[in-house]
Amino acid sequence: MSKHILSKKDYRAFMEKLSAFNIDGTSMADIEVETNKKNEVYYFSGKPVFYNGMPTLYLINYLKIKTHNVTVDNGAVPHLMNGSNLFAPGIVDMDPNIKKGDMVFIKNMEGLYIAIGRANDSGDAIMSSRKGEAVEILHYLNDKVMKEF
């Protein structure tokens, strides 16, 4: 099936999907959607920004999300690029407002978003204990989504 620009009604529904992830996408216009039996992909400026119900790193890096951020040290980056989950000792900074189960946006020390995951505990608890697996990785730079596009 080919891509088509969202109607006003579908655009509002898409913005609601984004807001469920604490993302403000109002700076984006002319969103296109492509659906087939396996995938539903939303595009902005030719880049996939929402793939099968989840924001992509293209979107996160474009919008520079202000909340639910996790910054990792350079030692954690290669592990994340291989799809490993994030462990607390690799975290340099974490939004204290993160709650268990929240989607988080992981960036390296230079500010490039490199992964998206789900918090295994609150931001405060992770930063105070500094032990164990902190974030389950859902999407990362070298995964199949990024390779497909």
C-alpha positions as CSV (number, residue, x, y, z in Angstrom):
1,M,0.0,0.0,0.0
2,S,1.2,3.5,-0.7
3,K,1.8,6.4,1.7
4,H,-0.8,9.1,2.1
5,I,-1.0,12.3,4.2
6,L,-3.2,12.0,7.3
7,S,-6.5,13.7,7.4
8,K,-7.2,16.3,10.2
9,K,-9.0,13.7,12.2
10,D,-6.3,11.1,11.8
11,Y,-3.6,13.7,12.6
12,R,-5.4,14.5,15.9
13,A,-5.5,10.8,16.7
14,F,-1.8,10.5,15.9
15,M,-1.0,13.4,18.2
16,E,-2.9,11.6,21.0
17,K,-0.7,8.5,20.4
18,L,2.3,10.7,20.8
19,S,1.0,12.4,23.9
20,A,0.5,8.9,25.5
21,F,4.4,8.7,25.4
22,N,4.8,12.3,26.8
23,I,5.8,13.5,23.3
24,D,4.6,16.9,21.9
25,G,4.6,16.5,18.2
26,T,2.7,19.7,17.3
27,S,5.7,21.1,15.5
28,M,5.2,18.4,12.8
29,A,2.8,18.7,9.9
30,D,2.0,16.7,6.8
31,I,2.4,13.3,8.5
32,E,2.2,10.4,6.1
33,V,1.1,6.9,7.0
34,E,1.7,3.6,5.3
35,T,0.0,0.4,6.4
36,N,0.1,-3.2,5.3
37,K,-0.6,-6.6,6.8
38,K,2.5,-6.4,9.1
39,N,3.3,-2.8,9.8
40,E,1.8,0.6,10.4
41,V,4.4,3.3,9.8
42,Y,4.0,7.1,10.2
43,Y,6.5,9.3,8.3
44,F,7.6,13.0,8.7
45,S,9.9,14.5,6.1
46,G,10.4,11.0,4.7
47,K,11.7,9.5,7.9
48,P,9.8,6.9,9.9
49,V,8.7,8.5,13.2
50,F,6.2,6.0,14.6
51,Y,6.5,2.3,13.9
52,N,3.9,-0.3,15.0
53,G,2.7,1.8,17.9
54,M,6.0,3.0,19.1
55,P,8.0,6.2,18.5
56,T,11.3,5.8,16.6
57,L,14.7,7.3,17.3
58,Y,14.2,9.5,14.2
59,L,11.3,11.2,16.0
60,I,13.1,11.4,19.4
61,N,16.2,12.9,17.9
62,Y,14.2,15.4,15.8
63,L,12.0,16.6,18.7
64,K,14.8,16.5,21.4
65,I,12.3,15.2,24.1
66,K,12.6,17.2,27.4
67,T,11.2,14.6,29.8
68,H,11.8,10.9,30.6
69,N,15.5,11.2,29.6
70,V,18.3,8.9,30.7
71,T,21.9,9.7,29.9
72,V,24.4,6.9,29.8
73,D,28.2,6.8,30.0
74,N,30.4,5.9,27.0
75,G,30.9,2.4,28.4
76,A,27.2,1.5,28.1
77,V,26.8,2.6,24.5
78,P,28.3,-0.4,22.7
79,H,26.2,-2.8,24.8
80,L,23.0,-0.8,24.0
81,M,24.0,-0.9,20.3
82,N,23.9,-4.7,20.5
83,G,20.4,-4.6,22.1
84,S,21.4,-5.3,25.7
85,N,19.2,-3.9,28.4
86,L,20.6,-0.9,30.4
87,F,22.0,-1.5,33.9
88,A,22.0,1.1,36.6
89,P,25.9,1.5,36.8
90,G,25.9,2.8,33.2
91,I,23.5,5.7,33.9
92,V,25.0,9.1,34.4
93,D,21.7,11.0,34.8
94,M,18.1,10.1,34.9
95,D,14.9,12.1,35.1
96,P,13.6,11.7,38.7
97,N,10.0,11.9,37.5
98,I,10.3,8.5,35.7
99,K,7.9,5.9,37.2
100,K,8.2,2.2,36.9
101,G,6.9,1.1,33.5
102,D,7.4,4.5,31.8
103,M,8.9,4.8,28.4
104,V,12.3,6.4,28.6
105,F,14.6,8.0,26.0
106,I,18.2,7.1,26.3
107,K,20.9,9.4,25.1
108,N,24.7,9.3,25.0
109,M,27.0,11.9,26.6
110,E,26.9,14.0,23.4
111,G,23.1,14.2,23.5
112,L,22.3,11.8,20.6
113,Y,19.3,9.5,21.4
114,I,20.5,6.0,20.9
115,A,17.7,3.8,22.5
116,I,14.2,3.8,23.8
117,G,13.2,1.5,26.7
118,R,10.8,0.9,29.6
119,A,11.9,1.7,33.1
120,N,12.1,-1.3,35.5
121,D,11.7,1.0,38.5
122,S,11.3,4.7,39.3
123,G,14.1,7.1,38.4
124,D,14.7,7.9,42.1
125,A,15.0,4.3,43.1
126,I,17.3,3.4,40.2
127,M,19.6,6.3,40.9
128,S,19.7,5.6,44.7
129,S,20.4,1.9,44.4
130,R,22.7,2.1,41.4
131,K,22.3,-1.7,41.0
132,G,20.7,-4.1,38.6
133,E,18.9,-3.9,35.3
134,A,17.3,-0.4,35.1
135,V,15.7,-0.2,31.6
136,E,14.4,-2.9,29.2
137,I,15.5,-1.8,25.7
138,L,12.7,-1.7,23.1
139,H,14.3,0.1,20.2
140,Y,18.0,1.0,19.5
141,L,20.2,2.4,16.8
142,N,21.2,-0.9,15.2
143,D,17.9,-2.8,15.5
144,K,15.7,-4.1,12.6
145,V,13.6,-1.0,12.5
146,M,16.6,1.2,11.9
147,K,18.1,-1.2,9.4
148,E,14.8,-1.4,7.5
149,F,14.8,2.4,6.9
